[in-house]
């Protein structure tokens, strides 16, 4: 089912983002610059992407984790990942705004197709 593929693709994107030290925040995970990083997610609307994020959380394939020094569980990880396990994550994820997740994942402009935003 298309919905299952999208949820699985999002969970994989979350896993890869954490793996390069640039986890996605729950509040911004539906933004265009993130969904364009996976071909399954590239052409979904922002509204649909928010639904995918919520479905992934409901199914437990993605979890919202609390980062040391932050008030609420905002950073996304997969079950068993370093954020989900509560590893010392001081500072992990705060530099994503200054860098390019696409570059960190080794995705160039030609690979990151989507809505162009």
Secondary structure, DSSP 8 states (H G I E B T S, - for coil): -HHHHHHHHHHHHHHHHHHTT---BTTTTTSHHHHTTSTTTTTS-HHHHHHHHHHHHHHTSSEEE--TT-SS--EEE-TTSTTTTT---TTTTTTTTTS-HHHHTT--TTT--SS--
